[in-house]
């Protein structure tokens, strides 16, 4: 399967990660929401695709439109690792 670079770029620019992972990269569908509480702040990580134990998920921005800063994102990575995922690929949508 050859990667369509133009379509891939379009999907990235439109933040359509679900289509990117499933249709372009050939990952399997995986839909679940993981609620994470870090430093008193709640985050919802929405899984969109899975391949061989690796889960692609994204975090919606806060109500004010802000995305978590780097130390919080690192803590979410650690939290996911503790839940049995080998690795995660997360994106915060702004």
Residue frames relative to the residue before (quaternion, step in Angstrom):
aa qw qx qy qz dx dy dz
X 1.0000 0.0000 0.0000 0.0000 0.00 0.00 0.00
X 0.2510 -0.7816 0.5593 0.1151 3.55 -0.73 1.10
X 0.4288 -0.7051 0.5082 0.2464 3.56 -0.97 0.88
X 0.3052 -0.7369 0.5807 0.1632 3.56 -0.82 1.06
X 0.2937 -0.8127 0.4781 0.1571 3.58 -0.11 1.30
X 0.6382 0.5252 -0.3408 0.4481 3.60 0.98 -0.73
X 0.6772 0.4693 -0.2912 0.4861 3.59 0.90 -0.90
X 0.6221 0.5422 -0.3367 0.4535 3.58 1.00 -0.79
X 0.6624 0.4991 -0.3013 0.4705 3.58 0.90 -0.91
X 0.6437 0.5226 -0.3159 0.4613 3.59 0.98 -0.86
X 0.6642 0.4989 -0.3029 0.4671 3.60 0.92 -0.88
X 0.6407 0.5135 -0.3233 0.4704 3.59 1.01 -0.77
X 0.6878 0.4889 -0.2856 0.4542 3.57 0.87 -0.92
X 0.7176 0.4050 -0.2522 0.5074 3.60 1.12 -0.56
X 0.4299 -0.7299 0.4284 0.3146 3.59 1.34 0.14
X 0.3985 0.7013 -0.4868 0.3353 3.60 1.08 0.70
X 0.0389 -0.8600 0.5087 -0.0126 3.55 0.56 1.22
X 0.5978 0.5714 -0.3718 0.4217 3.59 1.03 -0.69
X 0.6810 0.4647 -0.2850 0.4890 3.61 0.85 -0.94
X 0.6187 0.5584 -0.3391 0.4364 3.57 0.99 -0.82
X 0.7313 0.4332 -0.2550 0.4611 3.58 0.70 -1.06
X 0.7390 0.4351 -0.2480 0.4505 3.60 0.82 -0.96
X 0.7870 0.3518 -0.1895 0.4700 3.59 0.69 -1.04
X 0.7534 0.3916 -0.2264 0.4772 3.60 0.90 -0.82
X 0.7825 0.3370 -0.1744 0.4937 3.58 0.92 -0.87
X 0.4704 -0.7309 0.4018 0.2883 3.58 1.29 -0.07
X 0.3709 0.7187 -0.5057 0.3002 3.60 1.12 0.52
X 0.5166 -0.6341 0.4789 0.3191 3.56 -1.27 0.36
X 0.5710 -0.5810 0.4523 0.3632 3.55 -1.22 0.51
X 0.0852 0.7706 -0.6252 0.0898 3.54 -1.02 0.83
X 0.0583 0.8215 -0.5614 0.0807 3.55 -0.40 1.18
X 0.3246 0.6843 -0.6045 0.2469 3.49 -0.68 1.18
X 0.2694 -0.7369 0.5924 0.1829 3.54 -1.23 0.40
X 0.1662 -0.7699 0.6113 0.0776 3.54 -0.88 0.99
X 0.2161 -0.7702 0.5881 0.1193 3.55 -0.70 1.09
X 0.0748 -0.8079 0.5838 -0.0285 3.52 -0.69 1.18
X 0.1151 -0.7652 0.6293 0.0716 3.56 -0.99 0.86
X 0.0598 0.7927 -0.5988 0.0974 3.56 -0.59 1.20
X 0.8474 -0.0474 -0.0190 0.5285 3.54 -0.79 1.10
X 0.7277 -0.4589 0.2369 0.4514 3.56 0.98 0.88
X 0.6376 0.4877 -0.3255 0.4997 3.58 1.28 0.02
X 0.2999 -0.7621 0.5494 0.1656 3.60 -0.92 0.91
X 0.0557 -0.7787 0.6249 -0.0023 3.54 -1.06 0.88
X 0.2185 -0.7467 0.6121 0.1413 3.56 -1.12 0.70
X 0.1378 -0.7753 0.6144 0.0496 3.55 -0.64 1.17
X 0.1555 -0.8049 0.5699 0.0564 3.56 -0.55 1.18
X 0.2834 -0.7530 0.5735 0.1541 3.54 -0.63 1.18
X 0.1417 -0.8176 0.5554 0.0549 3.56 -0.96 0.88
X 0.8085 0.0124 0.0187 0.5881 3.60 1.13 -0.52
X 0.1224 -0.7801 0.6118 0.0469 3.54 -1.28 0.50
X 0.0800 0.7675 -0.6350 0.0351 3.52 -1.17 0.69
X 0.8576 -0.1192 0.0310 0.4994 3.55 -0.70 1.20
X 0.7716 -0.3721 0.1854 0.4814 3.57 0.88 0.95
X 0.6175 0.4963 -0.3595 0.4932 3.58 1.23 -0.13
X 0.1655 -0.7995 0.5751 0.0519 3.55 -0.83 1.04
X 0.2196 -0.7356 0.6267 0.1338 3.54 -1.01 0.91
X 0.0994 0.7930 -0.5926 0.1007 3.56 -0.72 1.05
X 0.1709 -0.7764 0.5916 0.1340 3.54 -1.24 0.25
X 0.3517 -0.7212 0.5711 0.1730 3.48 -1.30 0.56
X 0.4003 -0.7029 0.5361 0.2413 3.56 -0.75 1.06
X 0.5257 -0.6145 0.4660 0.3590 3.61 -1.09 0.54
X 0.6171 -0.5289 0.4243 0.3994 3.54 -1.27 0.33
X 0.7085 -0.4485 0.3222 0.4393 3.58 -1.26 0.25
X 0.7011 0.4528 -0.2720 0.4790 3.59 1.03 -0.71
X 0.5974 -0.6074 0.3434 0.3955 3.60 1.29 0.12
X 0.5383 0.6321 -0.4093 0.3784 3.60 1.23 -0.12
X 0.2956 -0.7176 0.5977 0.2009 3.53 -1.26 0.50
X 0.6144 -0.5640 0.3854 0.3948 3.60 -1.11 0.52
X 0.4706 -0.6661 0.4932 0.3026 3.56 -1.06 0.71
X 0.7533 -0.4432 0.2529 0.4150 3.56 -1.28 0.30
X 0.6663 0.4939 -0.3457 0.4388 3.69 0.77 -0.79
X 0.6435 0.5024 -0.3256 0.4770 3.61 1.04 -0.71
X 0.6348 0.5197 -0.3357 0.4629 3.61 0.95 -0.80
X 0.6348 0.5153 -0.3341 0.4689 3.61 1.00 -0.74
X 0.6437 0.5116 -0.3285 0.4648 3.60 0.98 -0.77
X 0.6296 0.5180 -0.3413 0.4677 3.60 1.05 -0.68
X 0.6029 0.5418 -0.3564 0.4647 3.60 1.06 -0.67
X 0.6596 0.5010 -0.2980 0.4745 3.56 0.92 -0.92
X 0.6353 0.5324 -0.3259 0.4547 3.58 0.97 -0.85
X 0.6710 0.4920 -0.3032 0.4645 3.60 0.89 -0.89
X 0.6266 0.5401 -0.3434 0.4446 3.59 0.95 -0.81
X 0.6677 0.5069 -0.2903 0.4615 3.58 1.04 -0.76
X 0.6636 0.5000 -0.3019 0.4674 3.58 1.23 -0.32
X 0.6842 -0.5318 0.2765 0.4155 3.57 1.20 0.31
X 0.5417 0.5833 -0.4322 0.4238 3.59 1.18 0.05
X 0.4729 -0.6689 0.4876 0.3019 3.56 -0.92 0.88
X 0.7765 -0.1060 0.1061 0.6120 3.54 0.96 -0.90
X 0.1750 -0.7650 0.6029 0.1436 3.50 -1.26 0.23
X 0.1792 -0.7234 0.6508 0.1452 3.48 -1.27 0.44
X 0.0269 0.8265 -0.5573 0.0754 3.56 -0.28 1.24
X 0.0758 -0.7610 0.6417 0.0574 3.49 -1.21 0.59
X 0.2827 -0.7185 0.6067 0.1891 3.53 -1.06 0.76
X 0.2749 -0.7726 0.5555 0.1379 3.53 -0.78 1.05
X 0.0608 -0.8063 0.5870 0.0393 3.58 -0.78 0.97
